[in-house]
Amino acid sequence: MKKNNKVYYADLFGKRKDKYDYLNDHSIFSTKFEELEYNKEYNFFVKKNFTAYRKYSSYYNITQIFKDCKSGVSTLRDHFVIDFTLNELKIKMDKFKSNLDDFTIKKELNLKDTRDWNLHVAREEFKKTEYSDRILDYSYRPFDTRLICYSPSLYDRGCSREEFMKNFYKPNVGIILRRSSTKTWHHIFITKDIMDMNFLEARTYVIPLWTYNDSNGTIQKTLNGKSIIKKSGKNSNLAEDFLKFISEQYPNKEINPEEVLGYIYVVLHSPIYREKYQEFLKIDFPRIPFVKDYKKFQKLSKLGSELIELHLMKKQFNRNIAKFEISGSNDVKYVKYKEKRIYLNEKQYFDNISEEIWNFHIGGYQVLDKWLKSKKNRKITHTEIETYIKIVNILSETIKLMDKIDKIKLD
């Protein structure tokens, strides 16, 4: 854009007819336009609040803090390779591996060929394998871990992300997040398993804390296009430039990767941070402000570690908030919230759920609504009822911890 050029903007909200009427009655000369503040990095043609941009842009982008970051698994056929129970999944895999003809398999399993996947070829490859050791826990949606058959022949080329997801075959945790969002930003979670591309809604990324490499000297491109040499064995995923920064930020302090992870996780759960930088969180991966005071860093990191333990569902609760006391069919016919109750059919409900907990979002999903709706037309088991009650506890605790975070100034 040339220096003397200016961009003007106007918007109009309302029904389609009202907009058409306005356009018929006005021209560019009678419309009131507002001059936009020019930002050479993004060139937006809508109004944006960039008051805090200079400060925000000085922070480390999360992809500069970690070396490896990739989007989740894209199955393209969730209904086939993912299921709630081992038995349900095995029935489909056994049928796929059977001697039934391809036409019958396509029809009964609702499968079709794509540009990069041929059912006949996939079946021939799949028949040569023992799939049972390829059934893994799968982070499908927030607090919704299912089972997946993670055999390469079942996926289109490049969609399994197996070379990267191998990092979760061994003990690991990873931050789940999105690069951008047009909605209110709460697009952050944690996983210990391989995860789905749509975990938070569309195009979700995961950043492992640790990377595992079988061969020494492997050269790999990062998300930023930078080449890195991967060492064999277990390695921290923290970038060298960031490690130098953190050693200068907190001199003579031994800071481990878990502490950094906890700190980042807590920052991204700060309501003040989300509100202050909401315009920038819509654009790119988040940037992280690091406090100068080491004691404050420790305090925030500890809160983040608590959140991580919560979201991995490791914490045990002595008391439950929600109650499920009415016996019945346990059929999930619908999900309806009314007067602190979440109904799953005409008779049964989870009781004592506050509106704040009911409305809590992670990514593009309203957690309690999404979780229960995914069980629609199924009977929820006793274990699933206990899990749902535990999720209510976790969300309540998360809200309390988020309030605590904002009592500590980040920048």
BELGIVEN-V165738 format. One record per residue. N is the residue number from 1. PHI is phi in degrees with one decimal (NA if undefined). Layout:
BEGIN
{{N/PHI} {N/PHI}}
END
This chain:
BEGIN
{{1/NA} {2/-70.0} {3/-58.8} {4/-85.7} {5/-77.0} {6/-130.5} {7/-118.2} {8/-116.1} {9/-140.6} {10/-146.6} {11/-130.4} {12/-144.0} {13/-110.6} {14/143.0} {15/-75.2} {16/-57.7} {17/-60.8} {18/-63.1} {19/-68.0} {20/-62.1} {21/-61.8} {22/-63.5} {23/-64.2} {24/-68.1} {25/-95.4} {26/-129.1} {27/-130.4} {28/-65.8} {29/-81.8} {30/-99.3} {31/-88.4} {32/-84.5} {33/-102.3} {34/-119.7} {35/-72.6} {36/-88.6} {37/-75.0} {38/-79.6} {39/-123.5} {40/-66.2} {41/-79.1} {42/-116.1} {43/52.5} {44/-73.1} {45/-111.6} {46/-132.7} {47/-71.5} {48/-133.6} {49/-97.7} {50/-109.5} {51/-57.0} {52/-96.0} {53/-62.2} {54/-58.8} {55/-66.4} {56/-60.2} {57/-68.7} {58/-82.0} {59/-80.0} {60/-71.7} {61/-67.6} {62/-60.9} {63/-78.4} {64/-91.3} {65/-79.3} {66/-113.1} {67/-82.6} {68/-104.2} {69/-154.5} {70/-144.2} {71/-73.9} {72/-74.8} {73/-68.4} {74/-111.7} {75/-75.3} {76/63.7} {77/-153.5} {78/-52.5} {79/-60.5} {80/-99.0} {81/-94.0} {82/-121.5} {83/-157.4} {84/-78.3} {85/-126.3} {86/-61.2} {87/-62.1} {88/-62.9} {89/-70.1} {90/-65.7} {91/-58.4} {92/-69.5} {93/-66.5} {94/-65.4} {95/-66.3} {96/-62.5} {97/-88.1} {98/-71.9} {99/-93.0} {100/-61.1} {101/-71.0} {102/-60.6} {103/-60.4} {104/-64.1} {105/-61.2} {106/-59.4} {107/-70.9} {108/-74.2} {109/-103.6} {110/54.4} {111/-119.7} {112/-148.7} {113/-69.5} {114/-126.1} {115/-57.9} {116/-111.8} {117/-149.3} {118/-116.1} {119/-58.8} {120/-62.2} {121/-62.2} {122/-61.7} {123/-64.5} {124/-62.3} {125/-68.3} {126/-64.5} {127/-65.3} {128/-83.0} {129/-108.6} {130/-100.2} {131/-77.0} {132/-58.9} {133/-82.4} {134/-103.8} {135/-89.6} {136/-128.3} {137/-66.2} {138/-137.8} {139/-75.5} {140/-93.3} {141/-145.3} {142/-53.4} {143/63.4} {144/-120.8} {145/-94.7} {146/-117.4} {147/-112.4} {148/-131.7} {149/-91.2} {150/-101.5} {151/-93.3} {152/-53.0} {153/-66.9} {154/-89.2} {155/-122.6} {156/-64.0} {157/-56.5} {158/83.8} {159/-85.1} {160/-78.0} {161/54.5} {162/-62.0} {163/-57.5} {164/-85.3} {165/-68.8} {166/-57.0} {167/-60.3} {168/-101.3} {169/-72.8} {170/-113.4} {171/-52.9} {172/-165.8} {173/-137.1} {174/-146.0} {175/-78.7} {176/-103.6} {177/-159.0} {178/-112.2} {179/-74.8} {180/-158.6} {181/-156.8} {182/-83.5} {183/-97.7} {184/-56.7} {185/-85.6} {186/-144.7} {187/-100.0} {188/-148.6} {189/-157.3} {190/-137.3} {191/-144.7} {192/-118.2} {193/-124.3} {194/-59.3} {195/-140.2} {196/-88.8} {197/-59.9} {198/-100.1} {199/-54.4} {200/-101.4} {201/141.3} {202/-80.2} {203/42.6} {204/-98.1} {205/-109.0} {206/-134.7} {207/-120.9} {208/-73.6} {209/-74.9} {210/-122.4} {211/-120.2} {212/-120.1} {213/-131.8} {214/-84.1} {215/-121.4} {216/-86.2} {217/83.6} {218/-67.6} {219/-96.9} {220/-137.4} {221/-90.8} {222/-84.5} {223/-62.8} {224/-87.1} {225/86.5} {226/-85.1} {227/-84.9} {228/-128.9} {229/-100.7} {230/-91.4} {231/-87.4} {232/-73.1} {233/87.9} {234/-89.7} {235/-134.2} {236/-65.9} {237/-87.9} {238/-72.6} {239/-74.6} {240/-61.6} {241/-62.1} {242/-70.1} {243/-60.2} {244/-65.6} {245/-60.7} {246/-69.4} {247/-70.9} {248/-81.4} {249/-68.4} {250/-128.9} {251/-62.4} {252/64.0} {253/-117.9} {254/-88.9} {255/-114.8} {256/-92.8} {257/-57.4} {258/-63.1} {259/-66.8} {260/-63.3} {261/-59.9} {262/-60.4} {263/-63.9} {264/-61.5} {265/-63.1} {266/-73.9} {267/-59.3} {268/-74.8} {269/-105.4} {270/-79.8} {271/-58.9} {272/-65.3} {273/-59.1} {274/-62.5} {275/-72.7} {276/-64.0} {277/-112.2} {278/-60.0} {279/-64.8} {280/-78.8} {281/-69.5} {282/-79.0} {283/-101.6} {284/-150.4} {285/-56.8} {286/-67.8} {287/-106.4} {288/-114.9} {289/-79.8} {290/-107.0} {291/-64.1} {292/-81.7} {293/-80.1} {294/-63.0} {295/-64.5} {296/-67.2} {297/-58.5} {298/-61.2} {299/-63.1} {300/-67.2} {301/-62.1} {302/-64.4} {303/-61.8} {304/-64.1} {305/-64.6} {306/-62.5} {307/-62.6} {308/-62.3} {309/-59.7} {310/-59.8} {311/-73.1} {312/-85.0} {313/63.2} {314/-88.0} {315/-74.4} {316/-99.4} {317/-112.5} {318/-77.4} {319/-129.5} {320/-106.1} {321/-79.1} {322/-80.7} {323/-127.7} {324/-135.9} {325/-111.7} {326/-92.7} {327/-76.8} {328/174.3} {329/-76.6} {330/64.3} {331/-75.3} {332/-90.0} {333/-91.9} {334/-161.8} {335/-129.0} {336/-140.1} {337/-103.2} {338/-154.9} {339/50.2} {340/66.1} {341/-121.9} {342/-109.3} {343/-87.7} {344/-111.5} {345/-158.4} {346/-62.6} {347/-110.2} {348/-103.9} {349/-159.7} {350/-94.8} {351/-106.6} {352/70.1} {353/-104.8} {354/-70.2} {355/-61.5} {356/-61.7} {357/-70.8} {358/-59.8} {359/-88.4} {360/-66.6} {361/-112.4} {362/-127.5} {363/64.3} {364/-88.5} {365/-117.0} {366/-81.3} {367/-53.6} {368/-66.9} {369/-66.7} {370/-63.3} {371/-61.1} {372/-74.5} {373/-63.6} {374/-67.4} {375/-99.7} {376/-57.9} {377/67.6} {378/-125.4} {379/-95.1} {380/-80.4} {381/-83.7} {382/-61.0} {383/-62.9} {384/-67.1} {385/-63.0} {386/-62.7} {387/-63.2} {388/-63.2} {389/-62.3} {390/-68.1} {391/-60.2} {392/-59.3} {393/-59.0} {394/-64.5} {395/-65.1} {396/-62.0} {397/-66.6} {398/-60.8} {399/-60.1} {400/-64.5} {401/-67.3} {402/-64.8} {403/-66.0} {404/-64.0} {405/-58.2} {406/-73.4} {407/-85.2} {408/-109.8} {409/-72.4} {410/-86.5} {411/-148.7}}
END
